[in-house]
Amino acid sequence: MEEKKRYEDEEMTLVEHLEELRKRIFTVVGALILFFIVGFIFVQDLYRWLISDLDVKLTILGPTDILWVYVVLAGVFAITMTIPVFVWQVWMFVKPALTPKERKITLSYIPATFLLFVLGLCFGYFVVLPMVFHFLMSLGEDLFATMFTTEKYFRFILNMTIPFAVLFELPIIVMFLTSIGLINPYALQKVRKYAYFILVIIAVTITPPDFISDFLVTIPLLLLYEVSISISKFVYKRKEKQAGQEASSE
């Protein structure tokens, strides 16, 4: 009888967890839809701002190109603005399993995740994009008639910004994985040369084939990895200290 009651309690707890997870997912999806609508309302202002420094007028090949650009811009805006909501909902879901100290620490993930994503977008747009764009334009100077389609130009912008927005999340990801024990700073140091090689490949792939551009993009990526190692080391040592204190108190 007692085993049956315990099983029913565990089953109820599982159902409650699934219900809580469903509620969090619906909240994130609702926020994404809301921000998408807001982005779509102001999409023309965003579009004008993005092409304000462009010397050529963009063209379209069909009516659907306009809709594609509007959807992409509103979508990027919605995803960016939904990141804090997503992280907050994840934190609220795991909050009951955390100690008060862990809750306070992990709460800082929310603004940090958003700021790093935006910082990655800004780095890609204001640093990498101008370098790549001007280099590519210089290749065909006085040789070709320049005409950009709206779709291809904005695909180019996405390729120059979204990868950096994702890569700039590396310190937060490393911090979280270290806190749950999946990685440690010593493992990151051990694979440093392989990580450097991958980051250099990424930098060379998304930048023009000249040393200056490669250097300007590679250095921030390598610094990001070193910052991630330092953060992992800090979290790892704090976990060891806390484990030692708990062992001594027992």
Rosetta blueprint (number, residue, H / E / L):
1 M L
2 E H
3 E H
4 K H
5 K H
6 R H
7 Y H
8 E H
9 D H
10 E H
11 E H
12 M H
13 T H
14 L H
15 V H
16 E H
17 H H
18 L H
19 E H
20 E H
21 L H
22 R H
23 K H
24 R H
25 I H
26 F H
27 T H
28 V H
29 V H
30 G H
31 A H
32 L H
33 I H
34 L H
35 F H
36 F H
37 I H
38 V H
39 G H
40 F H
41 I H
42 F L
43 V H
44 Q H
45 D H
46 L H
47 Y H
48 R H
49 W H
50 L H
51 I L
52 S L
53 D L
54 L L
55 D L
56 V L
57 K L
58 L L
59 T E
60 I L
61 L L
62 G L
63 P H
64 T H
65 D H
66 I H
67 L H
68 W H
69 V H
70 Y H
71 V H
72 V H
73 L H
74 A H
75 G H
76 V H
77 F H
78 A H
79 I H
80 T H
81 M H
82 T H
83 I H
84 P H
85 V H
86 F H
87 V H
88 W H
89 Q H
90 V H
91 W H
92 M H
93 F H
94 V H
95 K H
96 P H
97 A H
98 L L
99 T L
100 P H
101 K H
102 E H
103 R H
104 K H
105 I H
106 T H
107 L H
108 S L
109 Y H
110 I H
111 P H
112 A H
113 T H
114 F H
115 L H
116 L H
117 F H
118 V H
119 L H
120 G H
121 L H
122 C H
123 F H
124 G H
125 Y H
126 F H
127 V H
128 V H
129 L H
130 P H
131 M H
132 V H
133 F H
134 H H
135 F H
136 L H
137 M H
138 S H
139 L H
140 G L
141 E L
142 D L
143 L L
144 F L
145 A L
146 T L
147 M L
148 F L
149 T E
150 T H
151 E H
152 K H
153 Y H
154 F H
155 R H
156 F H
157 I H
158 L H
159 N H
160 M H
161 T H
162 I H
163 P H
164 F H
165 A H
166 V H
167 L H
168 F L
169 E L
170 L H
171 P H
172 I H
173 I H
174 V H
175 M H
176 F H
177 L H
178 T H
179 S H
180 I L
181 G L
182 L L
183 I L
184 N L
185 P H
186 Y H
187 A H
188 L H
189 Q H
190 K H
191 V L
192 R H
193 K H
194 Y H
195 A H
196 Y H
197 F H
198 I H
199 L H
200 V H
201 I H
202 I H
203 A H
204 V H
205 T H
206 I H
207 T L
208 P L
209 P L
210 D L
211 F H
212 I H
213 S H
214 D H
215 F H
216 L H
217 V H
218 T H
219 I H
220 P H
221 L H
222 L H
223 L H
224 L H
225 Y H
226 E H
227 V H
228 S H
229 I H
230 S H
231 I H
232 S H
233 K H
234 F H
235 V H
236 Y H
237 K H
238 R H
239 K H
240 E H
241 K H
242 Q H
243 A H
244 G H
245 Q H
246 E H
247 A H
248 S H
249 S H
250 E L
